Amino acid sequence: MKTLACLPLLLIMSIAANSQNILYTPSGGAFETTGGAGIGINNSQPTARLHINENTHQGTAFKIDLFYGMSDGVLTWIPENAFLVNSTDQGFPSLGTQQIFKVDRMGNTDIGGNTKINGKLNVGLSAAAPERFAVFQSFGLYNSTVNHVKLRYSGGAQPEFLWTTSNNRNFRFMNSNNNTIPLTLSPAGKVGINTENFVGTHSLYVKGTTIAEEIFVKIEDDWADYVFDEEYDLIPLEKLEAFIQQNKHLPGMPTAEQIAETGIPIGKVERILTEKVEELTLYLIALNKEVESLKVQLEVSKSKNE
């Protein structure tokens, strides 16, 4: 019995005699630390309760192997989790122990302590005290403190995607197959499809064509029905003719140079075109009255000559 009791000590002494000391423990262990706060592996001065250094330039610094086993006659995973980190808030003992990080047996990772993992990576709030851990609910990708993106919930149920850059740059969706940028969002709220040429104050920029079953344009200006008001100043045809000869376009219509530079403002042009159609209608009505008057005069003249 004495020999069996000495076997662990003899095994440790054998490892110490035939290999480097790679396990360092607090005072009283086989390989004592020369200072530090806990157990060190390849580290004689650990700065944490468990401090691991990988100094063989090969292999793995930390490894967990799970295995199948029998539980009540059923083949299952043992244990349930591969890795679990909890925290206890001593200032609020009523909260108890909170789960803050977990990797389950299937490799699903949870940050934040949700009771159920719904995806390969889950970032959420503590189930017991969500209001106290709300600051930790966002998922962030950081290049630096001023260059990062975040995905979070705000106000409890409002999803938000945030990004910030040192030079207030656009957010790009890039296709790595051909290095094209099919979609761009600007910090000012502009959207670019196949373009980042944000010229002017528009909200949507598209390089290429668009197709839709129906398009509605909401016009801020009055619709052209004002043409039919009695006070509307209809340009006499003589002045209209002189304007066209001088300017080579209808009054109020954008010029060819303006359209080439800025494009066609569909809503504005539709209103102006309607205005011109209604003006043309008034011209036709006036012309028809003149024709009818001439017809009456002609009939009167013919009756006098008979």
C-alpha positions as a Markdown table, in Angstrom:
| # | Residue | x | y | z |
|---|---|---|---|---|
| 1 | Met | 0.0 | 0.0 | 0.0 |
| 2 | Lys | 2.9 | 2.4 | 0.8 |
| 3 | Thr | 4.4 | 1.7 | -2.6 |
| 4 | Leu | 1.1 | 2.5 | -4.4 |
| 5 | Ala | 0.7 | 5.7 | -2.4 |
| 6 | Cys | 4.2 | 6.8 | -3.6 |
| 7 | Leu | 3.6 | 6.1 | -7.3 |
| 8 | Pro | 2.3 | 9.7 | -8.1 |
| 9 | Leu | 5.3 | 11.2 | -6.4 |
| 10 | Leu | 7.7 | 8.9 | -8.1 |
| 11 | Leu | 6.0 | 9.7 | -11.5 |
| 12 | Ile | 6.5 | 13.4 | -11.0 |
| 13 | Met | 10.1 | 12.9 | -9.9 |
| 14 | Ser | 10.7 | 10.8 | -13.0 |
| 15 | Ile | 9.2 | 13.6 | -15.3 |
| 16 | Ala | 11.4 | 16.1 | -13.5 |
| 17 | Ala | 14.5 | 14.1 | -14.0 |
| 18 | Asn | 14.0 | 13.3 | -17.7 |
| 19 | Ser | 12.4 | 16.5 | -19.2 |
| 20 | Gln | 12.2 | 20.2 | -18.9 |
| 21 | Asn | 10.0 | 21.6 | -16.1 |
| 22 | Ile | 7.0 | 22.7 | -18.0 |
| 23 | Leu | 4.4 | 22.8 | -15.2 |
| 24 | Tyr | 4.7 | 25.5 | -12.5 |
| 25 | Thr | 2.4 | 25.6 | -9.5 |
| 26 | Pro | 2.1 | 27.8 | -6.4 |
| 27 | Ser | 4.2 | 27.0 | -3.3 |
| 28 | Gly | 4.1 | 23.4 | -2.2 |
| 29 | Gly | 3.7 | 21.9 | -5.7 |
| 30 | Ala | 6.2 | 19.7 | -7.6 |
| 31 | Phe | 7.5 | 22.6 | -9.6 |
| 32 | Glu | 7.1 | 25.8 | -7.7 |
| 33 | Thr | 6.7 | 29.2 | -9.4 |
| 34 | Thr | 9.2 | 31.9 | -8.8 |
| 35 | Gly | 6.4 | 34.4 | -8.4 |
| 36 | Gly | 3.0 | 35.0 | -9.9 |
| 37 | Ala | -0.7 | 34.4 | -9.2 |
| 38 | Gly | -1.5 | 30.8 | -10.2 |
| 39 | Ile | -0.6 | 27.8 | -12.3 |
| 40 | Gly | 1.8 | 28.3 | -15.2 |
| 41 | Ile | 2.5 | 26.0 | -18.1 |
| 42 | Asn | 5.8 | 26.9 | -19.8 |
| 43 | Asn | 5.6 | 30.0 | -17.6 |
| 44 | Ser | 7.3 | 30.2 | -14.2 |
| 45 | Gln | 5.7 | 33.5 | -13.4 |
| 46 | Pro | 2.0 | 33.2 | -14.2 |
| 47 | Thr | 0.0 | 36.4 | -14.2 |
| 48 | Ala | -3.4 | 34.6 | -14.0 |
| 49 | Arg | -4.9 | 31.6 | -12.2 |
| 50 | Leu | -3.9 | 29.6 | -15.3 |
| 51 | His | -1.2 | 31.0 | -17.6 |
| 52 | Ile | -0.2 | 29.0 | -20.7 |
| 53 | Asn | 2.7 | 29.7 | -23.0 |
| 54 | Glu | 3.3 | 27.7 | -26.2 |
| 55 | Asn | 7.1 | 27.8 | -26.7 |
| 56 | Thr | 7.7 | 24.7 | -28.8 |
| 57 | His | 6.8 | 26.5 | -32.1 |
| 58 | Gln | 4.6 | 23.7 | -33.0 |
| 59 | Gly | 1.5 | 22.0 | -31.8 |
| 60 | Thr | -1.3 | 23.7 | -29.9 |
| 61 | Ala | -1.2 | 25.9 | -26.8 |
| 62 | Phe | -4.6 | 24.8 | -25.5 |
| 63 | Lys | -6.7 | 21.9 | -26.6 |
| 64 | Ile | -9.9 | 20.2 | -25.6 |
| 65 | Asp | -11.0 | 16.8 | -27.0 |
| 66 | Leu | -14.6 | 15.9 | -26.5 |
| 67 | Phe | -15.8 | 12.3 | -26.9 |
| 68 | Tyr | -18.9 | 10.2 | -27.2 |
| 69 | Gly | -20.0 | 8.2 | -24.2 |
| 70 | Met | -22.9 | 6.3 | -22.7 |
| 71 | Ser | -25.4 | 8.0 | -20.5 |
| 72 | Asp | -28.3 | 6.0 | -19.2 |
| 73 | Gly | -27.7 | 3.6 | -22.1 |
| 74 | Val | -27.8 | 6.3 | -24.7 |
| 75 | Leu | -24.7 | 7.3 | -26.8 |
| 76 | Thr | -24.3 | 11.0 | -26.1 |
| 77 | Trp | -21.7 | 13.8 | -25.9 |
| 78 | Ile | -19.8 | 14.0 | -22.6 |
| 79 | Pro | -19.6 | 16.8 | -21.4 |
| 80 | Glu | -22.3 | 19.2 | -22.6 |
| 81 | Asn | -19.9 | 22.1 | -23.1 |
| 82 | Ala | -16.4 | 22.3 | -24.5 |
| 83 | Phe | -15.6 | 25.6 | -22.8 |
| 84 | Leu | -17.5 | 27.7 | -20.3 |
| 85 | Val | -16.7 | 31.0 | -18.5 |
| 86 | Asn | -18.9 | 32.4 | -15.7 |
| 87 | Ser | -18.7 | 35.5 | -13.6 |
| 88 | Thr | -20.1 | 36.4 | -10.2 |
| 89 | Asp | -21.0 | 40.0 | -9.3 |
| 90 | Gln | -20.0 | 40.4 | -5.7 |
| 91 | Gly | -21.7 | 43.8 | -5.5 |
| 92 | Phe | -25.1 | 42.2 | -6.5 |
| 93 | Pro | -25.0 | 38.7 | -4.9 |
| 94 | Ser | -28.7 | 38.2 | -5.7 |
| 95 | Leu | -27.7 | 37.9 | -9.4 |
| 96 | Gly | -25.7 | 34.8 | -8.7 |
| 97 | Thr | -23.3 | 33.4 | -11.3 |
| 98 | Gln | -23.7 | 34.7 | -14.8 |
| 99 | Gln | -22.6 | 32.9 | -18.0 |
| 100 | Ile | -20.5 | 35.2 | -20.1 |
| 101 | Phe | -18.9 | 32.9 | -22.7 |
| 102 | Lys | -19.6 | 29.4 | -23.8 |
| 103 | Val | -18.6 | 26.9 | -26.6 |
| 104 | Asp | -21.0 | 24.0 | -26.7 |
| 105 | Arg | -20.3 | 20.4 | -27.8 |
| 106 | Met | -21.2 | 21.3 | -31.4 |
| 107 | Gly | -18.8 | 24.3 | -31.6 |
| 108 | Asn | -21.6 | 26.9 | -31.3 |
| 109 | Thr | -20.3 | 30.0 | -29.5 |
| 110 | Asp | -22.3 | 32.2 | -27.2 |
| 111 | Ile | -21.1 | 35.6 | -25.8 |
| 112 | Gly | -23.3 | 37.3 | -23.3 |
| 113 | Gly | -25.0 | 34.5 | -21.6 |
| 114 | Asn | -28.1 | 33.6 | -23.6 |
| 115 | Thr | -29.9 | 30.5 | -22.4 |
| 116 | Lys | -30.0 | 29.0 | -25.9 |
| 117 | Ile | -27.6 | 29.3 | -28.8 |
| 118 | Asn | -29.5 | 29.7 | -32.1 |
| 119 | Gly | -26.5 | 30.1 | -34.4 |
| 120 | Lys | -22.8 | 29.3 | -34.7 |
| 121 | Leu | -22.0 | 32.7 | -33.1 |
| 122 | Asn | -24.5 | 34.2 | -30.7 |
| 123 | Val | -24.0 | 37.7 | -29.1 |
| 124 | Gly | -26.7 | 38.7 | -26.6 |
| 125 | Leu | -27.6 | 39.8 | -23.2 |
| 126 | Ser | -27.5 | 38.2 | -19.8 |
| 127 | Ala | -30.7 | 36.3 | -19.3 |
| 128 | Ala | -30.9 | 37.2 | -15.6 |
| 129 | Ala | -30.1 | 40.9 | -15.8 |
| 130 | Pro | -30.2 | 42.2 | -19.4 |
| 131 | Glu | -30.5 | 45.9 | -18.3 |
| 132 | Arg | -27.2 | 45.8 | -16.5 |
| 133 | Phe | -25.3 | 44.2 | -19.4 |
| 134 | Ala | -26.9 | 46.2 | -22.2 |
| 135 | Val | -23.6 | 48.0 | -22.9 |
| 136 | Phe | -22.1 | 44.6 | -23.9 |
| 137 | Gln | -24.8 | 43.5 | -26.4 |
| 138 | Ser | -23.2 | 44.7 | -29.7 |
| 139 | Phe | -21.1 | 42.6 | -32.0 |
| 140 | Gly | -18.1 | 44.6 | -33.1 |
| 141 | Leu | -15.3 | 44.3 | -35.7 |
| 142 | Tyr | -12.4 | 46.6 | -34.8 |
| 143 | Asn | -9.5 | 47.9 | -36.9 |
| 144 | Ser | -8.9 | 50.6 | -34.3 |
| 145 | Thr | -11.0 | 52.6 | -31.8 |
| 146 | Val | -12.0 | 55.0 | -34.7 |
| 147 | Asn | -12.3 | 52.4 | -37.4 |
| 148 | His | -14.9 | 49.7 | -36.6 |
| 149 | Val | -18.3 | 48.3 | -37.4 |
| 150 | Lys | -21.0 | 47.1 | -35.0 |
| 151 | Leu | -24.2 | 45.2 | -35.1 |
| 152 | Arg | -26.6 | 45.7 | -32.2 |
| 153 | Tyr | -30.1 | 46.1 | -30.8 |
| 154 | Ser | -31.1 | 49.5 | -29.6 |
| 155 | Gly | -34.1 | 50.3 | -27.4 |
| 156 | Gly | -34.7 | 46.7 | -26.8 |
| 157 | Ala | -36.0 | 45.6 | -30.2 |
| 158 | Gln | -34.6 | 48.0 | -32.9 |
| 159 | Pro | -31.7 | 46.4 | -34.9 |
| 160 | Glu | -28.9 | 48.8 | -35.9 |
| 161 | Phe | -25.8 | 48.5 | -38.0 |
| 162 | Leu | -23.1 | 51.1 | -37.2 |
| 163 | Trp | -19.8 | 52.0 | -38.7 |
| 164 | Thr | -17.3 | 54.7 | -38.1 |
| 165 | Thr | -14.0 | 55.6 | -39.8 |
| 166 | Ser | -11.4 | 58.3 | -39.2 |
| 167 | Asn | -12.1 | 60.0 | -42.6 |
| 168 | Asn | -15.9 | 59.5 | -42.6 |
| 169 | Arg | -15.7 | 57.0 | -45.5 |
| 170 | Asn | -18.4 | 54.9 | -47.2 |
| 171 | Phe | -19.4 | 51.4 | -46.2 |
| 172 | Arg | -18.9 | 49.0 | -49.1 |
| 173 | Phe | -20.3 | 45.6 | -50.1 |
| 174 | Met | -17.6 | 44.1 | -52.2 |
| 175 | Asn | -17.7 | 41.1 | -54.5 |
| 176 | Ser | -14.3 | 39.4 | -54.0 |
| 177 | Asn | -14.8 | 37.3 | -57.2 |
| 178 | Asn | -14.2 | 40.3 | -59.4 |
| 179 | Asn | -13.4 | 43.1 | -56.9 |
| 180 | Thr | -16.5 | 45.1 | -57.8 |
| 181 | Ile | -18.5 | 47.1 | -55.4 |
| 182 | Pro | -22.2 | 46.5 | -56.2 |
| 183 | Leu | -23.5 | 48.5 | -53.2 |
| 184 | Thr | -22.3 | 51.5 | -51.2 |
| 185 | Leu | -23.7 | 53.4 | -48.3 |
| 186 | Ser | -22.3 | 56.9 | -47.5 |
| 187 | Pro | -22.2 | 58.4 | -44.0 |
| 188 | Ala | -24.7 | 61.1 | -45.3 |
| 189 | Gly | -27.3 | 58.5 | -46.1 |
| 190 | Lys | -26.7 | 58.2 | -49.9 |
| 191 | Val | -27.0 | 54.8 | -51.6 |
| 192 | Gly | -24.9 | 53.8 | -54.6 |
| 193 | Ile | -25.6 | 50.8 | -56.8 |
| 194 | Asn | -22.5 | 49.9 | -58.9 |
| 195 | Thr | -21.2 | 53.5 | -58.3 |
| 196 | Glu | -19.7 | 55.7 | -55.6 |
| 197 | Asn | -19.9 | 58.8 | -57.8 |
| 198 | Phe | -22.2 | 60.8 | -55.4 |
| 199 | Val | -22.5 | 64.0 | -57.4 |
| 200 | Gly | -25.1 | 66.5 | -56.2 |
| 201 | Thr | -27.6 | 66.0 | -53.3 |
| 202 | His | -29.5 | 62.9 | -54.5 |
| 203 | Ser | -30.2 | 60.0 | -52.2 |
| 204 | Leu | -29.9 | 57.1 | -54.7 |
| 205 | Tyr | -27.3 | 56.7 | -57.4 |
| 206 | Val | -27.5 | 53.9 | -60.0 |
| 207 | Lys | -24.9 | 53.1 | -62.6 |
| 208 | Gly | -26.9 | 51.0 | -65.2 |
| 209 | Thr | -30.6 | 50.5 | -65.8 |
| 210 | Thr | -33.5 | 49.9 | -63.5 |
| 211 | Ile | -36.8 | 48.1 | -64.0 |
| 212 | Ala | -40.0 | 48.2 | -62.0 |
| 213 | Glu | -43.6 | 47.4 | -62.4 |
| 214 | Glu | -44.6 | 50.9 | -61.2 |
| 215 | Ile | -42.8 | 54.0 | -60.1 |
| 216 | Phe | -44.4 | 56.8 | -58.1 |
| 217 | Val | -42.8 | 60.3 | -57.9 |
| 218 | Lys | -44.0 | 62.6 | -55.2 |
| 219 | Ile | -43.8 | 66.2 | -56.4 |
| 220 | Glu | -43.4 | 69.0 | -53.9 |
| 221 | Asp | -44.4 | 71.8 | -56.4 |
| 222 | Asp | -48.0 | 72.4 | -57.5 |
| 223 | Trp | -49.3 | 70.2 | -60.2 |
| 224 | Ala | -49.9 | 71.9 | -63.6 |
| 225 | Asp | -53.7 | 72.4 | -63.1 |
| 226 | Tyr | -53.0 | 76.0 | -62.3 |
| 227 | Val | -52.8 | 76.5 | -66.1 |
| 228 | Phe | -56.6 | 76.4 | -66.1 |
| 229 | Asp | -57.0 | 79.2 | -63.5 |
| 230 | Glu | -58.6 | 82.3 | -65.0 |
| 231 | Glu | -55.7 | 84.4 | -63.7 |
| 232 | Tyr | -53.1 | 82.2 | -65.5 |
| 233 | Asp | -51.0 | 84.3 | -67.9 |
| 234 | Leu | -50.9 | 82.3 | -71.1 |
| 235 | Ile | -48.0 | 83.4 | -73.3 |
| 236 | Pro | -49.3 | 84.8 | -76.7 |
| 237 | Leu | -48.2 | 82.6 | -79.6 |
| 238 | Glu | -46.2 | 85.4 | -81.1 |
| 239 | Lys | -44.1 | 85.7 | -77.9 |
| 240 | Leu | -43.8 | 81.9 | -77.6 |
| 241 | Glu | -42.5 | 81.7 | -81.2 |
| 242 | Ala | -39.9 | 84.4 | -80.5 |
| 243 | Phe | -38.8 | 82.6 | -77.3 |
| 244 | Ile | -38.3 | 79.3 | -79.2 |
| 245 | Gln | -36.4 | 81.0 | -82.0 |
| 246 | Gln | -34.0 | 82.6 | -79.5 |
| 247 | Asn | -33.6 | 79.8 | -76.9 |
| 248 | Lys | -34.3 | 76.6 | -78.9 |
| 249 | His | -36.5 | 75.1 | -76.1 |
| 250 | Leu | -39.9 | 75.7 | -74.5 |
| 251 | Pro | -40.2 | 78.1 | -71.5 |
| 252 | Gly | -39.5 | 76.4 | -68.2 |
| 253 | Met | -38.0 | 73.2 | -69.7 |
| 254 | Pro | -34.4 | 72.4 | -68.9 |
| 255 | Thr | -31.8 | 72.9 | -71.6 |
| 256 | Ala | -29.9 | 70.1 | -73.4 |
| 257 | Glu | -26.8 | 71.2 | -71.6 |
| 258 | Gln | -28.4 | 71.0 | -68.1 |
| 259 | Ile | -29.8 | 67.5 | -68.8 |
| 260 | Ala | -26.4 | 66.3 | -70.0 |
| 261 | Glu | -24.8 | 67.6 | -66.8 |
| 262 | Thr | -27.3 | 66.6 | -64.2 |
| 263 | Gly | -29.7 | 64.2 | -65.8 |
| 264 | Ile | -33.5 | 64.6 | -66.1 |
| 265 | Pro | -35.5 | 65.4 | -63.0 |
| 266 | Ile | -38.5 | 63.1 | -63.8 |
| 267 | Gly | -41.0 | 64.7 | -61.4 |
| 268 | Lys | -40.2 | 68.2 | -62.4 |
| 269 | Val | -40.2 | 67.4 | -66.2 |
| 270 | Glu | -43.5 | 65.5 | -65.9 |
| 271 | Arg | -45.1 | 68.6 | -64.3 |
| 272 | Ile | -43.7 | 70.9 | -67.0 |
| 273 | Leu | -44.8 | 68.6 | -69.8 |
| 274 | Thr | -48.3 | 68.5 | -68.3 |
| 275 | Glu | -48.2 | 72.3 | -68.1 |
| 276 | Lys | -47.3 | 72.5 | -71.8 |
| 277 | Val | -50.1 | 70.0 | -72.7 |
| 278 | Glu | -52.6 | 72.1 | -70.8 |
| 279 | Glu | -51.3 | 75.3 | -72.4 |
| 280 | Leu | -51.6 | 73.6 | -75.8 |
| 281 | Thr | -55.1 | 72.7 | -75.0 |
| 282 | Leu | -55.9 | 76.3 | -74.2 |
| 283 | Tyr | -54.3 | 77.4 | -77.5 |
| 284 | Leu | -56.4 | 74.8 | -79.4 |
| 285 | Ile | -59.6 | 76.0 | -77.6 |
| 286 | Ala | -58.8 | 79.6 | -78.5 |
| 287 | Leu | -58.0 | 78.6 | -82.1 |
| 288 | Asn | -61.2 | 76.5 | -82.4 |
| 289 | Lys | -63.2 | 79.6 | -81.3 |
| 290 | Glu | -61.5 | 81.7 | -84.0 |
| 291 | Val | -62.2 | 79.0 | -86.6 |
| 292 | Glu | -65.9 | 78.8 | -85.5 |
| 293 | Ser | -66.1 | 82.6 | -85.6 |
| 294 | Leu | -64.6 | 82.7 | -89.1 |
| 295 | Lys | -67.0 | 80.0 | -90.2 |
| 296 | Val | -70.0 | 82.1 | -89.0 |
| 297 | Gln | -68.6 | 85.2 | -90.7 |
| 298 | Leu | -68.1 | 83.2 | -93.9 |
| 299 | Glu | -71.7 | 82.0 | -93.8 |
| 300 | Val | -72.9 | 85.5 | -93.3 |
| 301 | Ser | -70.8 | 86.8 | -96.2 |
| 302 | Lys | -72.1 | 84.0 | -98.5 |
| 303 | Ser | -75.7 | 84.7 | -97.6 |
| 304 | Lys | -75.2 | 88.4 | -98.4 |
| 305 | Asn | -73.8 | 87.6 | -101.8 |
| 306 | Glu | -76.6 | 85.3 | -102.8 |
